Amino acid sequence: MKKTAIALALSMAILALAGCGGGKAEKKVLYIYNWTYYIPDDVVEDFEKEFNCEVVYDVFSSNEDMFAKIKAGGSGYDVVFPGADFVSIMIKEGMLEPLDPKKIPNLKNLDPAVTSRMSFDPGNKYSVPYFMGATGIVVNKKIAGNFERSWNIYERRDLKNKMTLLDDPRETIGAALKYLGYSVNSVNPDELAKAEAQIKKWLENVLRFDSESFGKGYATGEYAVVHGWAENVFLELDDALKADAEFFIAKEGGVAYMDCMAILKGAKNRDLAHAFINYIQRDDIYARIASYLALPSVNVPARAKLTEKPNYTEADLARCELKLDIGDSITLYSDLWKRLRLGD
């Protein structure tokens, strides 16, 4: 009897404590894994308010890092933002959940010219485009003076130790391939050997490979020429520094990307994940993000609501080639990259 009375008292205490919360249900939590610098904080905050939820937001600096973390067991995320080539890989690996298009009505806002390039996921079965853009080069005009809008800027001896290349094999090897007139998806050993030789020539003047802090390094004056994404640099600059900065896509072309939103297999909050993807593609929300990043819009009605001019246009992407999954031939790139990184 004494044990029963104690148990009853404890139960009543627990119920009383629960009542202190006013009977409110615990907020759902959405776990997102996205690229660094890739969404305004207030967009995420507004989603939390509108859907009465909490967002836990982690970032990565390369597709390889993202993929490795998830493969190693970091599977607690709901929404992830892989590039096109990694969407293909993750589909093959069974890592993505099929989408329910009925829960993403804003798919209607997508530009058909963008979705038609999604050979890696036709019909948006597993992914929805977030942004399509290209890596390029940001130059400090005050330091570089006159320059050709070409990858050959990396051969300028007067800029030695003031330049960086991305610490990303597909991006940097792809840039060299494009400069030489080849496909960024080449698996031809002779073409890759020429690309390797070209990168070694660039490295005579390059200070380091950098995929994480090149924007901050440019802003502090450590770098005068950086290979990367315009938004990662310009978000670090005040108006005075922006006046001296120019982003360009090399005349030889470059590496295009299409980052997508996808739901991980086994995600615990699939309905909220669908709601987030649909929210992002709402024209007013997407216009806020595209204006913040100054990137071309894949969302057609959002284009009329942009408040900032993109750093480049959809037309500029015509000479850029989308990275695609190259299957087992990726070992050719990883082996080449190891040689470059080890200085062999």
Sequence and secondary structure as in RCSB ss.txt:
>XXXX:A:sequence
MKKTAIALALSMAILALAGCGGGKAEKKVLYIYNWTYYIPDDVVEDFEKEFNCEVVYDVFSSNEDMFAKIKAGGS
GYDVVFPGADFVSIMIKEGMLEPLDPKKIPNLKNLDPAVTSRMSFDPGNKYSVPYFMGATGIVVNKKIAGNFERS
WNIYERRDLKNKMTLLDDPRETIGAALKYLGYSVNSVNPDELAKAEAQIKKWLENVLRFDSESFGKGYATGEYAV
VHGWAENVFLELDDALKADAEFFIAKEGGVAYMDCMAILKGAKNRDLAHAFINYIQRDDIYARIASYLALPSVNV
PARAKLTEKPNYTEADLARCELKLDIGDSITLYSDLWKRLRLGD
>XXXX:A:secstr
 HHHHHHHHHHHHHHHHHHTTTT    EEEEEEEETT S HHHHHHHHHHHTEEEEEEEES HHHHHHHHHTT  
  SEE  BHHHHHHHHHTT B    GGG GGGGGB HHHHTT TTSGGGSSEEEEEEEE EEEEEHHHH S  SS
GGGGG GGGTTSEEE S HHHHHHHHHHHTT  TT   HHHHHHHHHHHHHHHTTEEEE SSSHHHHHHHTS SE
EEE HHHHHTT  HHHHHTEEEE  TT EEEEEEEEEEBTT S HHHHHHHHHHHTSHHHHHHHHHHHT   SBT
GGGGG SS  SS TGGGGGEEE    GGGHHHHHHHHHHHHHT 
